[in-house]
Amino acid sequence: MSVFGKRKDRRLDTRKEELERPYYGWIWKPLLVLLVLYLLATLALGLWWSRPPAPFDVEQVAAERREQIAEQAQQVALTEQTRGEVTISTMMELVATLLDKPGGYLRNDVFPPGLWLDNMPNWELGVLQQVRDMTQELPLFDASRPGVLNEANERLRVDSRDWLFPSAEHRFGQAIDALGWYLQDLVREDEVAFVAEGEPLVQWLEQVEMRLDRLSQRLSASVGEREALRDLQVDTDNLPARTPWYKIDDIFFEARGTGWALLHLLQAVEHDYVDLIEAGEAGGMVRQMIHELEMTQRRIMSPVILNGSGFGLFANHSLVMANYTVRARDLARELGQRLEGVSVSEPAEAEEAVTPPATDVDEREEQEEQAPIAADAQDAATDVAEDEQ
């Protein structure tokens, strides 16, 4: 009996342990569901955040910022649009796009999904480099406000991957504020404006040419067959080492960002310096360069950046992009040569009595009867003012 009693007690103890011991086997199921939902959410956000922003109208952006300044100053009418207003507004919009697009600024993200993305951060780098190059040359366009322009340049020169305070986004916001202060001076004060000379544009175009040349070489370095680069007039002897396969898309999207920013900057410069460009007979070059930059923004039908060759099954996106950047580089060099030494004179300011105030017919007849000599003198002054305009 004792033997059977021990077996019974042992079975009771086993059941007791099973009842008292907690069972954790069910926990992994909701955790797995949460993990799958998190991965799906980050994947969807990553696809959304990787879409490049749409291009904007530089003239419309300048008009909107002008209205904002007018509302802040509580003025119905400000000074006439001055040279440089569209360029500064465009630069502010480019930096604001980096901060306000879906996902915000992603290049310094340390958490998913921004940490996993590489296309958009490299696109941001291309935009940032073009804004930096233009900001560096701004003191040449207007030497009357070097302090605020140098401050904007300094704020943009921080490490693009800084995420601790002060983060890169904080510095970029300060750069927008500095450019905004200068824009207020452009809108409110008549004596503040870009110079009507081509030398600042020549200096900036040299930076553009150098940037596009380096970018074209890096794009071309992804091509295995160096013979394919002869038609692009690329010096194969000075090419860097062949680009690793996992960095091909990084350079490609950096070139996309460069073309996107440069497209807007060139449109703004064309608006601000339309008279100087016409004086240098360079309007066709500017339009052709804008066209080449627009081609760099064509929609990509492939889900990945391919690195094929020739007329094979797969395309070579880097080689196609290098084709457009090389043409834009050559046009930037030719445009700089065409604008070198070109300058235009600022339009003379109209005299105070340009248009006489409107009066009623009876008052005008009375004035003519009382003072015909004064009326004749006023008409003569009006004719002179119209001729000067």
C-alpha positions in Angstrom: 0.0 0.0 0.0 2.8 2.3 0.7 4.2 1.9 -2.8 0.9 2.8 -4.4 0.5 5.6 -1.9 3.8 7.1 -2.9 2.9 7.0 -6.6 -0.4 8.7 -5.9 1.3 11.4 -3.9 3.9 11.9 -6.7 1.1 12.4 -9.3 -0.6 14.9 -7.0 2.6 16.8 -6.6 3.2 16.9 -10.3 -0.3 18.3 -11.0 0.2 20.8 -8.2 3.4 22.0 -9.8 1.8 22.4 -13.2 -1.0 24.5 -11.7 1.3 26.7 -9.7 3.9 27.2 -12.4 3.0 30.0 -14.8 2.7 29.2 -18.5 4.3 31.8 -20.8 3.9 30.1 -24.1 1.1 32.5 -25.2 3.2 35.6 -24.9 5.1 35.2 -28.1 2.0 35.3 -30.3 0.9 38.9 -29.5 4.6 40.0 -29.5 5.0 38.5 -33.0 1.8 40.2 -34.2 3.1 43.6 -32.8 6.5 43.0 -34.5 4.8 42.3 -37.8 2.6 45.4 -37.5 5.7 47.5 -36.6 7.6 46.2 -39.6 4.6 46.9 -42.0 4.2 50.4 -40.5 7.9 51.2 -40.9 7.9 49.8 -44.5 4.9 52.0 -45.4 6.4 55.1 -43.8 9.7 54.3 -45.5 8.1 54.1 -49.0 6.1 57.4 -48.3 9.1 59.2 -46.9 11.3 58.1 -49.9 9.2 60.0 -52.4 10.9 63.2 -53.5 9.0 66.4 -53.1 7.3 67.9 -56.1 9.0 70.9 -57.8 7.7 74.4 -56.9 7.2 77.7 -58.8 10.0 80.0 -57.7 8.0 83.2 -58.6 5.0 82.0 -56.7 7.2 81.3 -53.6 8.7 84.7 -53.8 5.2 86.3 -54.1 4.0 84.4 -51.0 7.0 85.4 -48.9 6.6 89.0 -50.0 2.9 88.9 -48.8 4.0 87.5 -45.5 6.5 90.3 -45.0 3.8 92.8 -46.0 1.4 91.4 -43.4 4.1 91.4 -40.7 5.0 95.0 -41.5 1.3 96.0 -41.8 2.1 97.7 -45.2 -0.2 97.6 -48.1 2.5 98.2 -50.7 6.3 97.6 -50.4 9.0 98.5 -52.7 9.0 97.1 -56.2 10.4 93.6 -56.7 14.2 93.9 -56.5 17.0 91.9 -58.0 17.7 88.9 -55.8 14.3 88.5 -54.1 13.4 85.4 -56.1 16.8 83.8 -55.5 16.7 84.3 -51.7 13.1 83.1 -51.5 14.0 80.0 -53.5 16.9 79.2 -51.2 14.7 79.6 -48.1 12.1 77.2 -49.7 14.8 74.6 -50.6 16.0 74.5 -46.9 12.4 74.5 -45.7 11.6 71.6 -48.0 14.4 69.5 -46.3 12.7 70.2 -42.9 9.0 70.0 -43.8 8.7 67.2 -46.3 7.1 63.9 -45.3 9.3 62.4 -42.6 11.2 65.7 -42.1 15.0 65.7 -42.3 16.1 62.1 -42.4 19.8 62.2 -42.9 20.6 62.3 -39.1 17.9 59.9 -38.0 19.0 57.3 -35.4 15.8 55.3 -35.2 13.7 53.4 -37.8 12.4 53.8 -40.3 14.7 56.8 -41.1 17.7 54.8 -40.0 17.0 52.1 -42.6 16.6 54.6 -45.5 19.4 55.6 -47.8 17.9 57.1 -50.9 16.2 60.1 -49.4 19.2 61.0 -47.0 21.5 61.1 -50.1 18.9 63.1 -52.0 18.9 65.6 -49.1 22.7 65.8 -49.3 22.6 66.8 -52.9 20.1 69.6 -52.2 22.1 70.7 -49.2 25.3 70.9 -51.2 23.8 73.2 -53.8 22.3 75.5 -51.2 25.6 75.7 -49.4 27.4 76.6 -52.6 25.0 79.3 -53.4 25.0 80.7 -49.9 28.8 80.8 -49.9 28.7 83.1 -53.0 26.0 85.4 -51.7 28.4 88.1 -50.3 29.6 88.6 -53.9 26.0 89.4 -55.0 25.5 92.0 -52.3 28.4 93.3 -50.1 26.1 95.6 -48.1 24.9 92.9 -45.8 27.9 90.5 -45.3 27.1 89.8 -41.6 23.7 88.2 -42.1 24.7 86.4 -45.3 27.8 84.9 -43.6 25.7 83.8 -40.7 23.4 81.9 -43.0 26.4 80.2 -44.6 27.8 79.3 -41.2 24.6 77.7 -40.1 24.4 75.6 -43.2 28.0 74.3 -42.9 27.3 72.1 -39.9 27.6 68.4 -40.0 24.6 67.1 -41.9 24.3 64.1 -39.5 24.3 66.0 -36.2 21.3 64.8 -34.2 22.2 66.0 -30.7 21.3 69.5 -29.7 21.9 71.8 -31.5 20.9 69.4 -34.2 21.3 69.9 -38.0 17.6 70.8 -38.2 18.0 73.5 -35.6 20.9 75.0 -37.5 19.1 74.9 -40.8 16.1 76.7 -39.2 18.5 79.4 -38.1 19.8 79.7 -41.6 16.3 80.2 -42.9 15.8 83.0 -40.3 19.0 84.7 -41.4 18.0 84.6 -45.1 14.5 85.9 -44.0 16.1 88.9 -42.4 18.0 89.7 -45.6 14.8 89.2 -47.6 13.0 91.7 -45.5 15.8 94.2 -46.3 15.4 93.5 -50.0 11.6 94.0 -49.8 11.6 97.1 -47.6 14.7 99.1 -48.6 15.4 100.4 -52.0 19.2 100.5 -51.7 19.5 96.8 -50.9 19.7 94.6 -54.0 21.9 92.2 -55.9 24.6 93.8 -58.0 23.8 94.1 -61.8 27.1 92.4 -62.8 27.9 89.0 -64.1 31.0 88.3 -62.0 29.0 86.8 -59.0 27.1 84.5 -61.4 30.4 83.5 -63.0 31.8 82.5 -59.6 28.7 80.5 -58.7 28.6 78.8 -62.1 32.2 77.7 -61.5 31.2 76.0 -58.3 28.3 74.4 -60.1 30.6 73.1 -62.9 33.0 71.7 -60.4 30.2 70.0 -58.4 28.7 68.5 -61.5 32.1 67.3 -62.8 32.8 65.4 -59.5 29.3 64.0 -59.5 29.6 62.8 -63.1 32.9 61.1 -62.3 31.4 59.3 -59.4 28.4 58.2 -61.5 30.7 57.0 -64.2 32.8 55.0 -61.8 29.9 52.6 -61.4 30.3 51.5 -65.1 32.4 48.4 -65.5 33.1 49.0 -69.2 35.2 52.1 -69.5 34.7 52.2 -73.3 31.0 53.2 -72.6 32.3 56.5 -71.1 34.0 57.8 -74.3 30.8 59.3 -75.7 30.3 61.2 -72.4 33.7 62.8 -72.8 34.7 61.5 -69.3 38.4 61.3 -68.5 38.6 57.6 -67.6 42.2 58.0 -66.4 41.1 60.2 -63.5 38.1 58.2 -62.5 37.9 57.1 -58.8 37.8 53.5 -57.9 34.8 51.6 -59.1 31.7 52.2 -57.0 30.7 49.3 -54.8 27.3 47.8 -55.8 25.7 48.8 -52.6 26.6 52.5 -53.1 25.4 52.9 -56.6 21.9 54.0 -55.6 23.4 56.4 -53.0 25.3 58.4 -55.7 22.4 58.2 -58.0 20.0 59.9 -55.6 22.6 62.4 -54.5 22.7 63.4 -58.2 18.9 63.6 -58.2 18.9 65.9 -55.3 21.6 68.0 -56.8 19.6 68.4 -60.1 16.4 69.2 -58.2 18.0 72.0 -56.2 20.0 73.4 -59.1 16.9 73.4 -61.3 15.1 75.8 -58.9 18.2 77.9 -58.3 18.8 78.4 -62.0 15.1 79.3 -62.6 15.4 81.9 -59.8 18.7 83.4 -61.2 17.1 83.5 -64.6 14.2 85.6 -63.2 16.5 88.0 -61.2 19.1 88.4 -63.9 16.9 88.3 -67.0 18.3 91.6 -68.3 21.9 90.6 -67.8 21.3 87.2 -69.4 19.8 88.9 -72.4 22.7 91.3 -72.6 25.1 88.3 -72.7 22.9 86.6 -75.3 22.8 83.5 -73.0 19.1 82.9 -72.8 19.3 79.8 -74.9 22.0 78.3 -72.8 20.0 78.9 -69.6 16.9 77.2 -71.1 19.0 74.3 -72.4 20.6 73.8 -69.0 17.2 73.9 -67.3 16.0 71.3 -69.7 19.0 69.0 -68.9 18.3 69.4 -65.2 14.6 68.6 -65.7 15.6 65.3 -67.4 17.4 64.3 -64.2 14.1 64.4 -62.5 12.3 61.9 -64.8 10.3 59.2 -63.1 12.1 56.0 -62.3 10.0 53.0 -63.4 12.3 50.4 -61.9 11.9 49.6 -58.2 15.7 49.5 -57.8 18.7 51.3 -59.4 20.1 49.1 -62.1 23.7 48.9 -63.3 23.4 47.2 -66.6 25.4 47.9 -69.8 24.8 48.7 -73.4 21.6 47.3 -74.9 21.4 44.5 -72.4 18.3 43.3 -70.5 18.9 45.8 -67.7 19.4 49.5 -67.9 22.2 51.5 -66.4 20.6 54.3 -64.5 23.9 55.8 -63.3 25.2 56.1 -66.9 21.9 57.8 -68.0 22.2 60.3 -65.1 25.8 61.0 -65.9 24.8 61.8 -69.5 22.6 64.7 -68.2 25.0 65.9 -65.5 27.9 66.1 -68.1 25.7 68.2 -70.4 24.7 70.5 -67.6 28.3 70.8 -66.5 29.4 71.8 -70.0 26.5 74.3 -70.2 27.5 75.8 -66.9 31.0 76.4 -68.1 29.9 77.9 -71.4 27.3 80.1 -69.6 30.0 81.4 -67.2 32.2 82.3 -70.1 29.4 84.1 -71.8 28.5 86.2 -68.7 32.0 87.1 -67.8 32.5 90.8 -67.9 28.8 91.5 -68.7 27.0 94.2 -66.7 23.8 96.2 -67.0 22.8 99.5 -65.7 20.0 99.8 -63.1 16.9 101.5 -64.4 16.7 105.2 -63.4 14.2 106.0 -60.7 11.1 107.8 -61.8 10.7 111.4 -60.8 8.2 112.2 -58.1 5.6 113.7 -60.5 5.1 110.8 -62.8 1.3 110.8 -63.0 -0.7 113.8 -61.8 -3.6 113.1 -59.5 -7.0 112.7 -61.2 -9.4 115.6 -60.7 -13.0 116.2 -61.6 -13.8 117.8 -64.9 -15.2 121.0 -63.3 -12.1 121.4 -61.1 -9.8 120.9 -64.1 -11.7 123.5 -66.2 -11.6 125.9 -63.3 -7.9 125.4 -62.9 -7.3 125.9 -66.6 -9.3 129.2 -66.5 -7.5 130.5 -63.5 -4.0 129.3 -64.3 -3.5 128.2 -67.9 0.2 128.7 -67.7 0.5 126.4 -64.7 -1.5 123.7 -66.5 0.7 123.9 -69.5 3.8 123.6 -67.3 2.3 120.6 -65.6 1.5 118.8 -68.9 5.1 119.5 -70.0 6.5 118.0 -66.8 4.3 114.9 -67.3 5.5 114.4 -70.9 9.1 114.6 -69.7 8.5 112.1 -67.0 6.9 109.6 -69.4 9.8 109.9 -71.8 12.2 109.1 -69.0 10.2 106.1 -68.1 
